[in-house]
Amino acid sequence: MHFEISGRTDPDAETIVLSSGLGGTSAFWQPQIAALTPHFRIMTYDQRGTGRNAGPLPEPYTIGHMADDVIAMLDSQRVTRCAFMGHALGGLVGLAIALKRPALLSRLVLVNAWARADSHTGRCFAVRTKLLKNSGVEAYVQAQPIFLYPADWLSANAEHVALEEKAGIAHFQGAETILKRIGALLAFDIADRLAEIRVPTLVAASRDDVLVPWTASEKLAGGLPQAELWLVADGGHGFTVTRPDTFNEKVLSFLGHPATAAVSHRPS
């Protein structure tokens, strides 16, 4: 697994792992890197099957496989304790790690994640799957921003969205890979095991997320013994991108570091 380490280099620095959603690439976290850099040793990676870790996935493929990749990555660097932040599918990876190796995690930040996929989320992915199978990669990628971002943000950032679409088509992870990854996130279900996870957790969600209802985060937080539920009014599924300053300030506070001016490398 290819991964990158940035931020603090001193031996006492706390490590944080950033795990993206279905897109799978570490570039998703660019709006957070500058805010985290003064405080953490940051580990970012492209998930197996995506970006610089492109390649075939096993059958069947599960969130557990993704968690094992992160655990192996941390073991290779002799990291025995770290914070973990995951978006959507990436949040599921964090939950799986918390069940597999609880002592590894100091804190969890779960963004628009879930313990069991909501029926509405299943409907959205069914539509996206049909787009990919019946209309092709270009239609699939062009539809993606509709599920990720609010309409007003899309309107105000049309040029950025066009560039994102172009990159998404050029570097598409492959239909077989993405269908396996969608299957893995829809099959994930730990609703009956949440009480086992005793890691201090920030469960963050946006009320206007059209892909994952904010109530999924409410249920997730309700089942975790040491969870704080944080809801924002707007920003969409990708509110780490559309509202980076608000998001970064809250996360730094939760992780025990004073907020600093958040620097975003994406439009907001």
C-alpha positions in Angstrom: 0.0 0.0 0.0 1.3 3.4 -1.0 0.8 6.1 1.7 2.2 9.5 2.6 3.2 11.0 5.8 3.2 14.8 6.4 2.8 17.3 9.2 4.9 17.1 12.3 8.0 15.0 12.3 9.0 15.1 16.0 8.9 11.8 17.8 6.2 13.0 20.3 3.7 14.0 17.5 0.4 12.3 17.6 -0.6 10.4 14.4 -3.9 10.9 12.6 -5.0 8.7 9.7 -7.4 10.2 7.1 -9.6 7.9 5.2 -11.8 9.1 2.3 -15.1 7.9 1.1 -16.1 6.0 -2.1 -13.7 8.0 -4.3 -10.9 6.5 -2.3 -8.1 9.0 -2.9 -6.3 11.0 -0.3 -6.8 14.3 -2.3 -10.3 14.5 -0.7 -8.7 15.7 2.5 -6.8 18.6 1.0 -9.0 21.2 2.8 -8.0 19.7 6.2 -4.3 19.1 5.7 -3.2 22.7 6.5 -5.3 22.9 9.7 -4.0 19.5 11.0 -0.3 20.0 10.0 0.8 22.1 13.1 -0.6 19.5 15.4 -0.3 16.0 13.9 1.8 13.5 12.0 -0.7 12.9 9.2 -1.0 9.6 7.3 -3.0 9.7 4.1 -3.4 7.0 1.5 -5.3 6.0 -1.6 -7.6 3.0 -0.7 -6.9 -0.3 -2.4 -8.2 -0.3 -6.0 -7.9 3.5 -6.3 -5.3 6.1 -7.2 -1.8 5.0 -6.6 -3.0 1.7 -5.1 -5.0 0.8 -8.2 -5.4 -3.0 -8.8 -7.8 -5.9 -8.5 -9.9 -6.4 -5.4 -10.7 -9.8 -3.8 -14.1 -11.4 -4.1 -16.0 -10.9 -1.9 -14.7 -7.5 -0.8 -15.6 -6.0 2.5 -15.0 -3.1 4.8 -13.0 -5.5 6.9 -10.5 -5.8 4.0 -10.1 -2.0 4.0 -9.6 -1.9 7.8 -6.9 -4.6 7.5 -5.1 -2.4 5.0 -5.0 0.5 7.4 -3.9 -1.7 10.3 -1.0 -3.1 8.2 0.0 0.4 7.2 0.1 1.5 10.8 2.0 -1.6 11.9 4.6 -1.0 9.2 5.3 2.4 10.8 5.2 1.0 14.3 2.2 3.2 15.2 0.5 1.8 18.3 -1.9 4.6 18.9 -3.5 7.2 16.6 -6.6 9.3 15.9 -8.6 8.3 12.8 -10.9 10.5 10.7 -13.1 8.9 8.0 -15.7 10.3 5.6 -18.7 8.1 4.7 -17.1 4.8 3.6 -13.9 5.9 5.3 -15.9 6.2 8.5 -17.0 2.6 8.2 -13.3 1.7 8.0 -12.7 3.5 11.3 -15.5 1.6 12.9 -14.2 -1.7 11.7 -10.7 -0.9 13.0 -12.3 0.0 16.4 -13.8 -3.5 16.5 -10.7 -5.3 15.2 -8.0 -3.4 17.1 -9.6 -1.1 19.7 -6.4 -0.2 21.5 -5.0 1.3 18.3 -7.4 4.2 18.3 -7.3 7.2 20.6 -10.2 9.1 19.0 -12.5 8.7 16.0 -14.1 11.3 13.8 -16.9 9.9 11.6 -18.3 12.2 8.9 -21.6 11.3 7.4 -21.1 7.7 8.3 -23.5 4.9 9.5 -23.8 1.7 11.4 -26.2 0.2 8.8 -27.0 1.7 5.4 -30.2 3.6 5.3 -32.8 2.5 2.7 -32.5 6.0 1.1 -28.7 5.6 0.8 -29.4 2.2 -0.9 -31.7 3.8 -3.4 -29.1 6.5 -4.2 -26.5 3.8 -4.9 -28.9 1.8 -6.9 -29.4 4.8 -9.2 -25.7 5.4 -9.4 -25.0 1.8 -10.2 -27.6 1.9 -13.0 -26.0 5.0 -14.4 -22.6 3.3 -14.5 -23.8 0.1 -16.0 -26.3 1.6 -18.5 -24.9 5.1 -19.4 -21.2 4.7 -18.7 -18.4 6.3 -16.7 -18.9 9.8 -17.9 -22.6 9.9 -16.8 -21.7 8.3 -13.5 -19.0 10.9 -12.8 -21.1 13.8 -13.9 -23.9 12.8 -11.5 -21.6 12.4 -8.6 -21.5 16.2 -7.5 -25.3 16.2 -7.2 -25.0 13.6 -4.4 -22.0 15.3 -2.8 -22.6 19.1 -2.7 -25.5 21.5 -2.2 -27.0 23.2 -5.2 -26.0 26.7 -4.2 -22.3 25.6 -3.8 -22.4 23.8 -7.2 -23.7 26.9 -8.8 -21.1 29.2 -7.3 -18.2 26.7 -8.0 -19.1 25.5 -11.5 -15.5 25.8 -12.8 -14.1 23.8 -9.9 -16.8 21.1 -10.4 -16.0 20.9 -14.1 -12.3 20.3 -13.3 -13.2 17.7 -10.7 -15.4 15.9 -13.2 -12.6 15.9 -15.8 -10.2 14.4 -13.3 -12.8 11.9 -12.1 -13.3 10.6 -15.7 -9.5 10.5 -16.4 -8.6 8.7 -13.3 -11.8 6.6 -12.8 -11.1 3.6 -10.6 -12.9 1.1 -12.9 -16.4 -0.2 -13.0 -15.6 -3.5 -11.4 -13.7 -1.9 -8.6 -16.3 0.7 -7.7 -19.1 -1.8 -7.8 -17.3 -4.0 -5.3 -16.7 -1.0 -3.1 -20.4 0.0 -3.3 -21.3 -3.6 -2.4 -19.0 -3.5 0.6 -20.4 -0.2 2.0 -24.0 -1.4 1.6 -23.3 -4.8 3.2 -21.6 -3.2 6.2 -23.8 -3.6 9.3 -22.5 -3.3 12.9 -25.7 -1.8 14.4 -25.7 -4.6 17.0 -22.1 -4.1 18.0 -21.9 -0.4 18.6 -21.8 -0.8 22.3 -18.5 -2.6 22.0 -16.8 0.5 20.6 -15.6 2.7 23.5 -13.4 5.0 21.6 -14.2 8.8 22.1 -16.0 9.6 18.9 -17.2 12.8 17.1 -20.1 11.9 14.8 -20.5 14.7 12.3 -23.2 15.2 9.7 -24.9 17.8 7.6 -28.7 18.0 7.7 -28.9 18.7 4.0 -26.9 15.6 3.0 -28.9 14.0 0.1 -27.0 10.8 0.0 -26.9 9.8 3.7 -29.7 11.1 5.9 -28.4 12.9 9.0 -30.6 10.6 11.1 -28.1 7.8 10.2 -25.5 9.7 12.2 -28.0 10.3 15.0 -28.6 6.6 15.3 -24.8 5.9 15.1 -24.0 8.3 17.8 -26.9 7.0 19.9 -25.4 3.5 19.9 -21.8 4.5 20.6 -21.0 4.8 24.4 -18.6 7.7 24.0 -20.0 9.7 21.1 -20.7 13.3 20.5 -23.2 14.1 17.8 -22.4 17.3 15.8 -24.9 18.5 13.2 -24.4 21.4 10.8 -27.3 23.0 8.9 -25.9 22.8 5.4 -22.9 21.8 3.4 -24.1 18.6 1.8 -22.5 15.1 1.9 -19.1 16.7 1.3 -19.3 19.5 3.9 -15.6 19.0 4.7 -15.1 20.6 1.2 -17.9 23.1 1.2 -17.5 24.3 4.8 -13.9 23.6 5.6 -13.3 26.3 8.1 -16.3 25.3 10.2 -15.4 21.7 10.0 -11.7 22.1 10.8 -12.4 24.3 13.8 -14.7 21.7 15.3 -12.4 18.8 14.6 -9.4 20.5 16.1 -11.4 21.3 19.2 -12.5 17.7 19.5 -9.0 16.4 19.1 -7.8 18.6 21.9 -5.9 21.3 19.9 -6.6 25.0 19.7 -8.3 26.1 16.6 -6.1 28.0 14.1 -7.1 29.7 10.9 -8.1 26.9 8.5 -6.5 27.1 5.1 -8.5 25.5 2.3 -7.1 24.5 -1.1 -10.7 24.2 -2.5 -13.3 26.9 -3.1 -15.8 27.5 -0.4 
